[in-house]
Amino acid sequence: MTVRLPLFPLGTVLFPGLVLPLHIFEERYRLLVRELLEEPEPRRFGVIGIELGHEVGTTAARRLAGVGCAAEVQTVSAHPDGRFDLVTVGADRFRLKEVDDSGPYLTGEVDLLPDEAGEAPVPAARQVAGLFRRYRHRLASAGVDLAEPVELPEDPVRLSYLVAAAVVLDRDEKQRLLETGDATARLRAERDLLTRENRLLDVLPAVPASQFIEGAVHPN
């Protein structure tokens, strides 16, 4: 299915079902929010990774990732000076077909991607769930504040996205997980990544704890 979405380039990767708070201060994205508020629900825009460039600045200086994730607006808090605080949740993944930079903010023609389980997702999900629990245990042993326990979903698709979002990985690795075609393939990739990370934690139990602080807000 092909649709047109406003695009919000970010230096982070959004996964379906995951929460993304945003602080909107740049004028073009204030306009985007004001226009979204005039539309009926669900109000959506596309979060797309930046491969070259910065979150703030001219649109021409960016190269965007090929796959992004639609963000569905859950709550909007307006500030007197025109800024907004949003809480969004990842919805459909999409493949970027065409970018229009003629307006105040980018828009894109995108193909929405299906969430397929793939072949034999259940065994892969069980492996990943066990490795992920071990991963969190080792992080806690290393002194990382994990805020609260994570209840792992039984659904392999949802599990694949939760693990992709929760594990400390570089942006390119997270982007590859977002682009993976189905849950089984994503879970198998996560199995390999978690095996690697658990081995690293055995040797050097130190990670950037800031990645585990709940409620982090991404400014535009």
C-alpha positions as CSV (number, residue, x, y, z in Angstrom):
1,M,0.0,0.0,0.0
2,T,1.4,3.4,-1.0
3,V,0.7,6.5,1.0
4,R,2.1,10.0,1.5
5,L,3.5,10.9,4.9
6,P,5.1,14.0,6.4
7,L,8.7,13.0,7.2
8,F,10.5,13.6,10.5
9,P,14.2,12.7,10.1
10,L,15.8,11.6,13.3
11,G,19.1,10.3,14.5
12,T,17.3,7.4,16.1
13,V,15.4,4.3,14.9
14,L,11.7,3.9,15.8
15,F,10.2,0.4,15.9
16,P,6.5,-0.6,15.6
17,G,4.8,-0.7,19.0
18,L,7.5,1.3,20.8
19,V,7.0,4.7,22.4
20,L,8.9,7.7,21.2
21,P,8.5,11.1,23.1
22,L,9.4,14.1,21.0
23,H,10.0,17.8,21.9
24,I,9.1,20.0,18.9
25,F,10.8,23.3,18.8
26,E,11.9,23.9,15.2
27,E,9.4,26.0,13.3
28,R,8.8,23.7,10.4
29,Y,7.9,20.8,12.7
30,R,5.7,23.1,14.8
31,L,3.9,23.7,11.5
32,L,3.7,19.9,10.9
33,V,2.2,19.3,14.4
34,R,-0.4,22.2,13.9
35,E,-1.4,20.7,10.5
36,L,-1.6,17.2,12.0
37,L,-3.9,18.5,14.8
38,E,-6.3,19.7,12.1
39,E,-6.6,16.2,10.7
40,P,-8.8,13.3,12.1
41,E,-7.2,10.5,14.0
42,P,-5.1,8.5,13.6
43,R,-2.5,11.3,13.1
44,R,0.7,9.9,11.7
45,F,4.0,11.0,10.3
46,G,7.1,9.1,9.2
47,V,10.2,8.8,11.4
48,I,13.1,8.1,9.1
49,G,16.8,7.7,10.0
50,I,19.4,10.2,8.9
51,E,22.4,8.6,7.2
52,L,24.1,11.9,6.4
53,G,23.5,15.2,8.1
54,H,21.8,16.5,11.2
55,E,18.4,16.6,12.8
56,V,18.4,20.4,12.9
57,G,19.3,22.4,9.8
58,T,18.5,22.5,6.1
59,T,16.8,19.6,4.5
60,A,19.1,19.5,1.5
61,A,22.1,18.4,3.7
62,R,20.5,15.0,4.5
63,R,20.6,11.5,3.1
64,L,17.8,9.4,4.5
65,A,17.5,5.7,5.3
66,G,15.5,3.6,2.9
67,V,13.1,2.2,5.6
68,G,11.4,4.1,8.4
69,C,8.5,3.7,10.8
70,A,5.2,5.6,10.9
71,A,4.7,7.4,14.3
72,E,1.1,7.6,15.6
73,V,0.5,10.6,17.8
74,Q,-1.0,9.6,21.2
75,T,-0.8,12.9,23.2
76,V,0.1,16.5,22.4
77,S,1.0,19.1,25.0
78,A,1.3,22.7,23.6
79,H,3.6,25.3,25.2
80,P,2.7,29.0,25.2
81,D,5.7,29.8,23.0
82,G,4.5,27.4,20.3
83,R,6.6,24.4,21.1
84,F,5.0,21.0,21.5
85,D,5.7,17.8,23.5
86,L,4.4,14.7,21.8
87,V,4.1,11.1,22.8
88,T,4.0,8.8,19.7
89,V,4.0,5.1,19.2
90,G,5.5,3.3,16.3
91,A,3.0,1.9,13.8
92,D,3.7,0.5,10.3
93,R,7.2,0.2,8.8
94,F,7.5,1.8,5.4
95,R,9.9,1.8,2.5
96,L,10.7,5.3,1.2
97,K,10.0,5.6,-2.5
98,E,10.2,9.4,-3.2
99,V,11.0,12.5,-1.2
100,D,9.4,15.9,-1.8
101,D,11.4,18.8,-0.3
102,S,9.4,21.6,-1.9
103,G,7.5,22.4,1.2
104,P,8.4,23.7,4.7
105,Y,9.1,20.1,5.8
106,L,9.8,16.9,3.9
107,T,7.1,14.7,2.8
108,G,7.5,11.2,1.2
109,E,5.7,8.7,-0.9
110,V,6.1,5.4,0.9
111,D,5.1,1.8,0.7
112,L,3.8,0.4,3.9
113,L,5.5,-2.9,4.8
114,P,3.7,-6.0,6.2
115,D,4.6,-7.4,9.6
116,E,5.2,-11.1,8.6
117,A,6.2,-13.8,11.1
118,G,8.2,-15.8,8.6
119,E,8.9,-19.5,8.9
120,A,9.3,-21.1,12.3
121,P,9.3,-18.0,14.4
122,V,8.4,-19.7,17.7
123,P,11.8,-21.5,18.2
124,A,13.7,-18.4,17.3
125,A,11.5,-16.3,19.7
126,R,12.2,-18.7,22.6
127,Q,16.0,-18.5,22.0
128,V,15.9,-14.7,21.9
129,A,13.7,-14.4,25.0
130,G,16.2,-16.5,27.0
131,L,19.2,-14.6,25.7
132,F,17.5,-11.3,26.3
133,R,16.7,-12.2,29.9
134,R,20.4,-13.2,30.4
135,Y,21.4,-9.9,28.8
136,R,19.4,-7.8,31.2
137,H,20.6,-9.9,34.2
138,R,24.2,-9.2,33.2
139,L,23.5,-5.5,32.7
140,A,22.0,-5.4,36.2
141,S,25.0,-7.2,37.6
142,A,27.2,-4.5,35.9
143,G,25.4,-1.8,37.8
144,V,23.0,-0.6,35.0
145,D,19.7,0.7,36.4
146,L,17.1,-1.0,34.2
147,A,14.2,1.0,35.8
148,E,11.7,-1.9,35.8
149,P,11.2,-5.5,34.6
150,V,10.2,-6.0,31.0
151,E,7.3,-8.3,30.3
152,L,8.2,-10.1,27.1
153,P,5.4,-10.6,24.6
154,E,4.6,-14.1,23.3
155,D,4.0,-12.8,19.8
156,P,7.2,-13.3,17.8
157,V,6.7,-10.1,15.8
158,R,6.2,-7.9,18.8
159,L,9.1,-9.6,20.6
160,S,11.4,-9.0,17.7
161,Y,10.7,-5.2,17.8
162,L,10.9,-4.9,21.6
163,V,14.3,-6.6,21.7
164,A,15.5,-4.6,18.7
165,A,14.6,-1.4,20.6
166,A,15.9,-2.4,24.0
167,V,19.4,-3.8,23.2
168,V,22.2,-1.3,23.2
169,L,23.4,-1.4,19.5
170,D,24.7,1.2,17.2
171,R,22.2,3.0,14.9
172,D,23.3,1.1,11.8
173,E,22.6,-2.3,13.5
174,K,19.2,-1.1,14.7
175,Q,18.4,0.2,11.2
176,R,19.3,-3.2,9.7
177,L,16.9,-4.9,12.2
178,L,14.1,-2.4,11.2
179,E,14.7,-3.3,7.5
180,T,14.7,-7.1,8.1
181,G,11.9,-8.6,6.1
182,D,10.1,-10.8,8.7
183,A,10.2,-11.6,12.4
184,T,12.0,-14.9,12.1
185,A,14.9,-13.4,10.2
186,R,14.9,-10.4,12.7
187,L,14.9,-12.8,15.7
188,R,17.8,-14.8,14.3
189,A,19.8,-11.7,13.8
190,E,19.0,-10.7,17.4
191,R,20.0,-14.1,18.6
192,D,23.5,-13.5,17.1
193,L,23.7,-10.0,18.4
194,L,22.6,-11.0,21.9
195,T,25.1,-13.8,21.9
196,R,27.8,-11.3,21.0
197,E,26.7,-8.8,23.6
198,N,26.5,-11.4,26.4
199,R,30.0,-12.5,25.6
200,L,31.2,-8.9,25.7
201,L,29.5,-8.3,29.0
202,D,31.3,-11.3,30.4
203,V,34.6,-9.7,29.6
204,L,33.9,-6.0,30.0
205,P,30.7,-5.3,31.9
206,A,30.4,-1.6,31.1
207,V,27.7,-0.1,28.9
208,P,26.3,3.4,28.4
209,A,23.7,3.4,31.1
210,S,21.9,6.5,29.7
211,Q,20.4,4.3,27.0
212,F,18.3,2.6,29.7
213,I,16.8,5.7,31.3
214,E,13.1,5.7,30.8
215,G,11.3,8.7,29.3
216,A,14.1,10.0,27.2
217,V,12.9,12.8,24.9
218,H,14.2,13.4,21.4
219,P,14.3,17.0,20.4
220,N,14.0,17.8,16.7
